[in-house]
C-alpha cells in the first residue's frame, strides 16, 4: 500500500517548483522543493471556465497557483512545470482575446511587476503605509487632500484598495485636521474670467501679509498663470513700494516668462499707483481689477493663497518664523500637484512633462557630505511633524 505524502517544510535557500495541470472540470497544482511536496491546490471550474480552451485552462492553473503561493515565490526565481508545451511561448505570442489584452498592461522588469508603468505592490505590503506617509507628509507631499495625494501616489505605484487606504490615511492625519478648514461653495452667480489662449499671457497677483517677520520678510507676493495654474511665491519686506514690487516681478517672473498681456489684481493702492500703471502701460500689459470689497472675483489667486497658507501652517508648527525655509518647497509642491480643472499638474502644463519622481534618500551615506546633510534635513521633516503632533495633543489635554 502506498503511503500518504508528507509535506516538507519550505527552505528559502532552495529553488521552488510549481507543477500544474488542468482537466475539463478542474485545475490543480503542487508546490515542490527537490521533488518533495510543500503544498497542494485544486479548484473546480465554473461552466464558463470549462468552455475555455485547454491552453487557457492550463494558463489559469499557473496563475492561480502563483497567486496562492506568492508569499513563497515573490522576489525570487522559481520554475513552472506544465504539460502544455505552447505556454513556453506565452510572452511571444500575439494577444488576441479580450482577457489577453487586459494582461498586456502588465510587465515584468528585473523581477518586479508593473501595471501601466507603475510598480505593483501586494495588498498586504508593509511598505504601503510608509509610501503614503512619504507622499503626504513630506515637503513634496505638502499634506495635500485625498484627491491630490491619490494622484501623486498612483502616478508611481499600484495596489488593490489604494484609494481606500489613502483616504483613511489622509482623513486621519492629525496635522491636516489641526491646520486646515473646510470651505463651502460661495453663493451667487459665478462669472468666470475668459480662458487665456496661451500660458503666461494672463496672470493674477495678490499679497499674503501679516506673516511673522523672518530674515526681514513678512509678506508673500503670489503670482499665478491663469491658464496653466503655475504659481510663483515671492517673499517681500513690508513696507514696500510699487517700484520694489515691480523690480521683484521683473527679476523673478518677466525674466522667465516675459511680460504678460494682462494682470488681474485687487484694488490695493500699490496696484492703482501711477508708477505701476505707467510701467505696464509701456510694456503693453492691460491691468484688470476685481470688484471693490469682493476679492473672490479673483477666485483662482484666493485658492492658491489658501493652499499656501495651509502648507505653511502644516510645516512651521510652533516655529512660525521658519516659514521662509518652506516657501520654495511650497511652490514646488503646489506646481507638481494634480489640478483637477486643468486635468494635469501646472508643471506639466508649462514644461510638457512632470518632474522626475523624488524618492526617499538611500539609507547608505553618500560620498559627498553636503548630500548627506540635505538627506538628514529632509528625513528630519517627519520627526519635526511628529513633535508638532505631540505638542498639539498635549495642548488639547491641558485645555
PEBELUR-V60060 format. One record per pair of residues at least 24 apart in sequence whose C-alpha atoms are under 10 Angstrom apart, sorted by the first residue. I is the first residue (numbers start at 1). J is the second residue. Records with the same first field share a line. If there is no record, write none. Layout:
# PEBELUR-V60060
I->J ; J
This chain:
# PEBELUR-V60060
5->36 ; 37 ; 38
6->36 ; 37 ; 38 ; 39
7->31 ; 32 ; 36 ; 37 ; 38 ; 39 ; 40
8->32 ; 33 ; 36 ; 37 ; 38 ; 39
9->33 ; 36 ; 37 ; 38 ; 39
10->36 ; 37 ; 38 ; 39 ; 72
11->38 ; 72
12->72 ; 73 ; 76
14->78
15->73 ; 76 ; 77 ; 78 ; 79
16->72 ; 73 ; 76 ; 77 ; 78 ; 79 ; 80
17->73 ; 77 ; 78 ; 79 ; 80 ; 81
18->62 ; 65 ; 66 ; 69 ; 73 ; 78 ; 79 ; 80 ; 81 ; 82
19->61 ; 62 ; 65 ; 79 ; 80 ; 81 ; 82 ; 83
20->58 ; 59 ; 60 ; 61 ; 62 ; 63 ; 64 ; 65 ; 80 ; 81 ; 82 ; 83 ; 84
21->57 ; 58 ; 59 ; 60 ; 61 ; 62 ; 81 ; 82 ; 83 ; 84
22->54 ; 55 ; 56 ; 57 ; 58 ; 59 ; 60 ; 61 ; 62 ; 82 ; 83 ; 84
23->50 ; 54 ; 57 ; 58 ; 61
24->49 ; 50 ; 51 ; 52 ; 53 ; 54 ; 57
25->49 ; 50 ; 51 ; 57
26->50 ; 57 ; 61
27->57 ; 58 ; 59 ; 60 ; 61 ; 62 ; 64 ; 65
28->58 ; 60 ; 61 ; 62 ; 64 ; 65
29->61 ; 62 ; 64 ; 65 ; 66 ; 81 ; 82
30->65 ; 69 ; 81
31->65 ; 66 ; 69 ; 72 ; 80
32->79
39->69
40->65 ; 69
41->65 ; 68 ; 69
54->84
55->84 ; 85 ; 86 ; 87
56->84 ; 87
57->84
58->82 ; 83 ; 84 ; 87
59->84 ; 87 ; 90
70->122
71->122
74->111 ; 112 ; 113 ; 122
75->110 ; 111 ; 112
76->111
77->111
114->156 ; 157 ; 158
115->156 ; 157 ; 158 ; 159
116->155 ; 156 ; 157 ; 158
117->155 ; 156 ; 157 ; 158
118->153 ; 154 ; 155 ; 156 ; 157 ; 158 ; 159
119->154 ; 155 ; 156 ; 157 ; 158 ; 159
120->156 ; 157 ; 158 ; 159 ; 160
121->157 ; 158 ; 159 ; 160 ; 162
122->158 ; 159 ; 160
123->158 ; 159 ; 160 ; 161 ; 162
124->159 ; 160
125->159
128->157 ; 159 ; 162 ; 165 ; 166
129->165 ; 166 ; 169
131->157 ; 166 ; 359 ; 360
132->162 ; 165 ; 166 ; 169 ; 170
133->166 ; 169 ; 170 ; 173 ; 382
134->359 ; 360 ; 382
135->358 ; 359 ; 360
136->166 ; 169 ; 170 ; 173
137->170 ; 173 ; 175 ; 176 ; 314 ; 315 ; 381 ; 382 ; 385
138->315 ; 329 ; 333 ; 360 ; 378 ; 379 ; 380 ; 381 ; 382 ; 385
139->311 ; 314 ; 315 ; 326 ; 328 ; 329 ; 330 ; 332 ; 333 ; 378 ; 381 ; 382
140->329 ; 330 ; 331 ; 332 ; 333 ; 334 ; 336 ; 337 ; 358 ; 359
141->311 ; 329 ; 330 ; 332 ; 333 ; 334 ; 336 ; 337
142->176 ; 307 ; 308 ; 310 ; 311 ; 312 ; 314 ; 315 ; 329 ; 330 ; 332 ; 333 ; 334 ; 337
143->170 ; 173 ; 175 ; 176 ; 179 ; 180 ; 310 ; 311 ; 314 ; 315 ; 333
144->170 ; 176 ; 307 ; 310 ; 311 ; 333 ; 334 ; 337
145->170 ; 171 ; 176
146->170 ; 171
147->337 ; 338 ; 339 ; 340
148->336 ; 337 ; 338 ; 339 ; 340 ; 345
149->337 ; 338
150->338
151->337 ; 338 ; 339 ; 344 ; 345
152->336 ; 337 ; 338 ; 345 ; 357
155->357
156->357
173->389
174->314 ; 385 ; 386 ; 388 ; 389 ; 390 ; 392 ; 393
175->313 ; 314 ; 315 ; 317 ; 385 ; 386 ; 388 ; 389 ; 392
176->310 ; 311 ; 313 ; 314
177->314
178->313 ; 314 ; 389 ; 392 ; 393
179->309 ; 310 ; 311 ; 312 ; 313 ; 314 ; 315 ; 317
180->306 ; 307 ; 309 ; 310 ; 311 ; 313 ; 314
181->306 ; 310
186->296
190->297
191->297
192->297 ; 298 ; 299 ; 300
193->226 ; 264 ; 297 ; 298 ; 299 ; 300
194->226
195->226 ; 227
196->225 ; 226 ; 227 ; 228 ; 261 ; 262
197->226 ; 227
198->225 ; 226 ; 227 ; 228
199->225 ; 226 ; 227 ; 228 ; 229 ; 230 ; 257 ; 260 ; 349 ; 350
200->224 ; 225 ; 226 ; 227 ; 228 ; 229 ; 230 ; 253 ; 254 ; 256 ; 257 ; 258 ; 259 ; 260 ; 261 ; 262 ; 350
201->225 ; 226 ; 227 ; 257 ; 258 ; 259 ; 260 ; 261 ; 262 ; 263 ; 285
202->226 ; 227 ; 228 ; 259 ; 260 ; 261 ; 262 ; 263 ; 264 ; 285 ; 286
203->227 ; 229 ; 230 ; 231 ; 259 ; 260 ; 261 ; 262 ; 263 ; 264 ; 265 ; 287 ; 288 ; 301
204->229 ; 231 ; 262 ; 263 ; 264 ; 265 ; 266 ; 287 ; 288 ; 289 ; 298 ; 299 ; 300 ; 301 ; 302
205->231 ; 232 ; 263 ; 264 ; 265 ; 266 ; 271 ; 298 ; 300 ; 301 ; 302
206->264 ; 265 ; 266 ; 267 ; 268 ; 271 ; 295 ; 298 ; 301 ; 302 ; 304 ; 305
207->233 ; 234 ; 235 ; 236 ; 265 ; 266 ; 268 ; 301 ; 302 ; 305
208->233 ; 235 ; 236 ; 302 ; 305 ; 306 ; 308 ; 309
209->236 ; 237 ; 238
210->238
211->309 ; 320 ; 321 ; 323 ; 324
212->319 ; 320 ; 321 ; 322 ; 323 ; 324
213->237 ; 238 ; 320 ; 321 ; 322 ; 323 ; 324
214->320 ; 321 ; 322 ; 323 ; 324 ; 325
215->321 ; 322 ; 324
217->321 ; 323 ; 324
218->321 ; 323 ; 324
219->324
220->305 ; 308 ; 324 ; 327
221->245 ; 248 ; 249 ; 305
222->301 ; 302 ; 304 ; 305 ; 308 ; 331
223->249 ; 253 ; 263 ; 264 ; 265 ; 301 ; 304
224->263 ; 264 ; 300 ; 301 ; 304
225->260 ; 263 ; 300 ; 301 ; 346 ; 350
226->263 ; 264 ; 300 ; 301
227->342 ; 346 ; 349 ; 350
228->335 ; 339 ; 341 ; 342 ; 344 ; 345 ; 346 ; 347 ; 348 ; 349 ; 350
229->300 ; 301 ; 304 ; 334 ; 335 ; 339 ; 341 ; 342 ; 344 ; 345 ; 346 ; 347 ; 349 ; 350
230->304 ; 331 ; 332 ; 334 ; 335 ; 336 ; 339 ; 345 ; 346 ; 347 ; 348 ; 349 ; 350
231->301 ; 304 ; 331 ; 332 ; 334 ; 335 ; 346 ; 347
232->327 ; 328 ; 330 ; 331 ; 332 ; 334 ; 335
233->304 ; 305 ; 308 ; 327 ; 328 ; 330 ; 331 ; 332
234->324 ; 327 ; 328 ; 331
235->324 ; 327
240->270
241->270 ; 273 ; 275 ; 276
242->269 ; 270 ; 271 ; 272 ; 273 ; 274 ; 275 ; 276 ; 277
243->270 ; 273 ; 275 ; 276 ; 279
245->270 ; 271 ; 276
246->275 ; 276 ; 279 ; 280
259->283 ; 284 ; 285
260->284 ; 285 ; 286
261->285 ; 286 ; 287
262->286 ; 287 ; 288
263->287 ; 288 ; 289
264->288 ; 289 ; 290 ; 297 ; 298 ; 301
265->289 ; 290 ; 291 ; 295 ; 297 ; 298 ; 301
266->290 ; 291 ; 292 ; 293 ; 294 ; 295 ; 296 ; 297 ; 298
267->291 ; 292 ; 293 ; 294 ; 295
268->292
304->334
307->334
308->333 ; 334
314->385 ; 388
315->381 ; 382 ; 384 ; 385 ; 388
316->384 ; 385 ; 388
317->384 ; 385 ; 387 ; 388 ; 389 ; 391 ; 392
318->387 ; 388 ; 391 ; 392
319->388
